[in-house]
Amino acid sequence: MFQSPFSASLFAFRQTAFRYVDLRILPALLFLTYPFSSFSEEPAKPSAPFTVNPTLFTKHGDTFPALKSPDGVQHFTVFEGVETQAGYNHGAVLTGFKGQLFCQWQTSGKDEDGPGTHVIYSVSEDGEHWTKSRVLAPSREHAIVTSGGWWTQGDTLIAFINVWPDDAPQKQGHTEYATSSDGINWSAFKPVTGAGGRPVQGIIEQDLKALPSGRILTAFHMQPGLHATPYYTEDPSATSGWTAGSFTPLPHKDTISRELEPSSFVDADNNIVMTFRDQAGSFRVLASVSKDNGDTWSLPAVTGMPDSRAKQSAGNLPDGTAYLVNNPSGTKDRLPLVVTLSRDGKHFDHALFARDESTLPPMKFAGKYKRTGYSYPKSIVWRDALWISYAVNKEDIAVTRIPVSSLRIQDSLETNPD
């Protein structure tokens, strides 16, 4: 076998040195004289796109003493669950259209994703008083149907739904859409298509966002299974032309990706930050950043933002302030519901209760996978307020209204000194 002059010299040095060395330092000598290339280095962990002031979420028992409620916050009930008929309600999503607020969600008699799960919606002129719910997407014989979110294009309202076939080899599905000019009469549902004209084989995330460039951004959970992937389109209706960004997920041994149910905001440098639920159970928000308008994405990183391993909602206020709405419990508890704020999207250092435990009613009905708390928030800015939709105990649908003026960091947000 070939032996280089360097390795031969190193061998001779070892042989000579070991004759005289104190055996107590032999391990250290072996380490120092062993070729460094023989040691494997662990890959560096990706750095998070933003930081969080850790004192915001310091607990005293079950309370967060640094947090307080914003001025003018209001809570309204959209829909009350009905035992055996509509005892399970979840996945509420809002949009504004022609001066009205629309809210859609999935519903079933008792259990999460139970037989007959379908999508209903309600409409409000002011966010406080809501119409009787209407069926948006009826139940299907061989699939369940869940809420997929909204989009508007001029005088057209677009509703997305997710279809989960019963005979799929694993949990997976596809996305469909319908359109309406009045929010009452709807077209037939059609598949959402990609850039090549074929149906997108994935479940759409409910947080579609218009980027500063005019692109529309969201994510699909792609087949086989559910693998969260950022997607964008130039189609102003958001119903076709969807293109996958270049995205490498974190390793995860499952048919479901570690990254799930993302949302997004834009930071002060116009970078897009996508936030994810961490299915690996870190109870921290994951985040990835795109610096090229959604074409490519960084490796997701674990951030300092506590979470409940649940859906969350991010975005920007009119002045550019970045926000994140979630349950920062650091456990599976979906309490409280909190809005965390950052002037530049790079350091989150202010937070407020959107809704705390003091207004949580008791759970009324039993059901599979039901959980107390404020679940799966989604949010929009409408009429000078941040509106947050969510499920209460996975049985009622509610919205919270916070005036944008109460979310101005320089004016009204101070940590509670008590």
N, C-alpha and C positions, 0 to 999 in steps of 0.2 A: 504494500500500500504506500502511496506517495506521502512523504512527510516533509513539510516546508521547513526551511532553516529556522524560522521563528518558532515553530512548534517544537523543533528539536532542542533549541536553546532553552525554551521554557521548561521542557522535560528535565534537562540537565540541572537547571536552577532548582527545581523542586527536589530532585534527588539529593543535591548537596545540602540544601536548606533543611531538609527533614532529618539529617543526621544530627543536627545541633539544636533544633528548635525545641523549646519547652512545649510538652504535649498539651499544656493548658491553653496555648494559643493556636494549636493546630487547626481547629475549625476556621478561625479567622484567616489564617494563611491560605487555607484551601480556597476560601471564597475569593480572596484578593488575587490569587494566581490562576483561577479558572477563567477561561475565555468568556467575556461578558456576553458574547453573542449566544451563549448557550442558555441564557435566562430569557424566558418569554415575558414580555410586558403586556399587562392588561390594557385594552384600548381605553382611551380617555373618554369619560362620560361627556355627553354634549352639555354645553352651558345653556341655561334657561334664557329665553328671550326677555324675561322681565323678573324683577325681584319684588318682594312683599315685605312690608314692615311687620316683623313677627309679633310685636306687642299688640297689634290690632286684635288678635284672636287668642290672647292669653285668657284661659278660663279660671274662674273662681267657682269651684263646684261645677254647676251646669250653666253658669252665666258668663257673659262676655262684658266685663265692666267698662271696657274702652269704647263700647258701642252705644249709640242712642238712636232714637227714631227721628227721621227728618220732619221738619215743619210741614204741615199740610198733608201728611200721608193719609190716604183713604183706602178702605178695603170694601169691595162689592162682590156679591154672589152672582154668578152668571147662571148656575144650574145647581139644583140640589138633587143628589142621588135618590133613586126610587128603588126600594128593596125589591129584589127578584126581577124587576123590569130594567132598571138602569142603576144597579147598585155599585158598579165599577165604572169610574170615569177618570180619564188620564190623558196626558199628551196635549194639553191646551195650547193653541197658537193664535196670535192676534194679527190683524192687519187693519189699516184704514182704507176705506174706499167710498168715494162720493159722499164725504161728510159723515160716514157712519163707521162704527167699530165692529169688526167681524171677529168671532172666536169659533174655532173648530176644535173638536177633540174626539177621541175614541170612546165608545161606550159598550158595555155588555151587562148581562143580567146580574152576574155575581163575581166572576173571576177575571183576573188579568189574562188577556188574549183568549178568553173563553169562546166557545161556539157562539156564532152569531155576532161577534164583535164587528162593529161598523162605525161610521163617522157621522156625527151630527154637528150642527152649528147654530149659533144665535147671533143676533144683531142688536146694536145699541146706538142711540143718538148721542148719548152722553157718557157712556161707560158705567153708569149706575143702574139704569133700568134696561133690562134685556128682554127680547122677544122670547116667546115660547120656542123651544128648539125645533129645528127642521132637520130632516135627513139630507145629508150631503152625498154620502155613498152608502147604499144599503148593504146589508149582509149578503154574502155569496155562499153558494152551496158547498164549494170545495176550497174555500180560503177564508181567512179573516182579513179585515180591512182596517187600517189604522191611519191616523192623521199624518199628513206630509207637509203641511204649511201652505203659504199663500204667495202670490205675486200679483202685481198690478201693472198693466200697460195701457196708459190712457184711460179709455172708458171700458176697459175689459178687466174683470177680476178672474184670476187663475187660481184654482184650488188643486193642490197635489194630495194624492193618497198613496199609501203603501199597501201592496197586495202580497199576502203571505200564503202561498198554496199549501194545502194540507198534505199533499203527496211529495213535497220536497224532501230530498235525502237528509237535509239538515236545516237548521233555521236560516232561511234566506227568502228573498222576494224581489219584487220589481216595483217601479213607480209609474203611476198614471196621473193624468190631469184632465180637468174639465174647465170650461170657460163660461162666463156669464156677463151680461151687460147691465143687469139690475140686481144681482145678488140673490135672485129668487129662482129664475129659470136657468137651467144648466144644460150644456151640451152633453153628449155621451162622453164617457171617459176613454182616453186614448193613451198609448204608451208614450212616455218621455223618451226622446231619442238622442243619440250621441252624434258626434261630428260626421260619422259615416252614414247616418240615417237609420241605424239599427236601434232597437229599444235598449236603453241602459239597463243592464242586468244588476240592479242594486237598489237598495232602500235609501230614499233621499232623506237628508237631515233637514229639519224644519227651518233652519236659520239661513235663508237666502239673503245675501247682502249685495248691494250695488257698490262696486269699488270706485275710487276717484276717477279711474280711467274709463268707466262706463261698463266694464265687464261685470258680470254677475257671478258671484262665488257661493258655493255651498260644498257639501261632501255627500258622497254616496257610500253606503256600506255594500261592498261588491261581493258577488258570488265568485266561487263557491263559499258558502257561509256568509259571514258579515265582516268585511275588511274595509275599515274606514279609509277613504281616499279623497283628497281635495279635487274638486272639479270646477271648471269655469265655462262660461259660454258668452258669446257676443250677441246671441239672439235676445232681443229686448223682451220677448214673451217668456223667456226662460224655459221653453218647452222643447227645444231642439238644440243641436250643436254643442252638446256638452262634451268637454275634453278633459281628460285626467291630467292633473299636474304630476310632475315627477316627485314621488314621495316614497321614502323607505321607512317602513314601520319598525318599531322595536321588536325584538324577538319575543314570540309568545306561542306556546304550544297549544293551539286550540283552533277550532274552525271560526272563531271570533277573534278579531284583532285586539291587541291590548288597548289601542286607541279607539274610543267610541264616542258617538253623539257630540260632534264638535260644534263650536261656535267660533266667532272671529271678531277682531277689531283691527283698526289701523293705528299704528303708532305715529309719533311726531315726525319720523323720517319717511313716512308713507310706506313703511313695511307692513305687510299683512301678518298678523299673529293669529294662528288658529289654536284654540284651546280644546282639550279633550278630557273626557272621563277616562280614568285609568282603571281598566278592568283587572289589572294585576294586583290591585288592592293596596297601593301606596297611600290612598286617601289624600292624594295631592292631585291638582290639575296638571295635566301634561300640556306642553305647548310646542308648536313648530312655527318657524317664521319663513316667509317668502319675501325676497327682495326684488323679485322680477315679475310682479303682477300676477302671481299664482302659477307661473310656469314650473318653478322648482321650489322645493321645500327642504328645510333643514331636518336633521334627525330629531324626532321629538325628545324633549327633555322633561324631567320631573321638576316642577316649579315649587316655590314656597307657599303656594296658595292652598290652604286646607280645603278638603272636599268631602263629600259623603258617598263617593263612587256612584254618582247619579248625573243626569242631564243637567247642563248649566246653560247660561245665555250671556253672551258678550256683545259689545257694540261701542258706538261712540255717541256722545251727546252733541248737540249742534255746535258747541265751541271746540270740539275735538277731543274733549276729555274721554278717556277710555274707561269702560266700566265692565264689571263682571258680576253677574247675579248667580248665587249658588247657596248651598248649605255648607258653611265652612266648619262643620263639626269635627272633622278628622275621624269620624266613625260612620256607621251606617245610618245614624240619626239624621233625619231630614228636617232638622230644626237647628237654629233659626234660618230664616230666609234673609240674605244679606246682599247689599250692593257695595262693592269695593271699587274705589276710584283711583285713577292716575291721571295727572296732567299730561304726561307725555307717552303713556303706554309702556314705559320702561321700569317705573317704580310705583307700585301701588301702596299708598301710605294713608289713605282715608277710607273709612267704611261706616256704613249706617245699616240699621235694621230696616229691611223692607217689611218684615212681619215677624214677630217673636211669639213665644209660646203662650203669652198671656191671652191671646185671642184665638187659640186653637181649640175647636170644639172636640168632644169625645167622638171616637169612631162609632158609627151607627150600625154598620152591617159587617158580618164576617165575609171573607173572600180570599181566594188564593193570591198570594204575593201582595196583599194589601199591607200598608204601613202607615203609621201616623206621621203627620208632618205636612210640609209644603213641598210637593214633588214636581220635578221637571219644569222649572220656570222657562218661559220664553218672553221676549220683551221687544217693544218698539217705542219710538218717540212719536207722540200724537198730541196735537193741541197743547204744546208747551209743557208736556209732562212725560215722564217715563212710565209706561204702562207695562205691568208684569202679569202674565197669566200663569196659572199653576193649578194643580189638583190639591185639594185639602183632604188628607187621609185617603187619597185615591177614590173618593166617592163624591165629593162636590167639586165644582169648578169655580174658581174665584179670580178676580183681578185686583191688583194694587196700583194705585195712582200716586206718583210722587212728583210734585212740581219740579221742573228743571231748575228753577231758581233755588230750590232747597238742596241741589246737588252741586252748586258752584263751590269748588274747594276753597277759593280765597275768601268767600263771603261767610259761609255758614258751617263749615265742617271743622270741628275741633273735637279731639278725643275727650271723653268725659273725665274730668279730674277726680270725680268721686269714686 
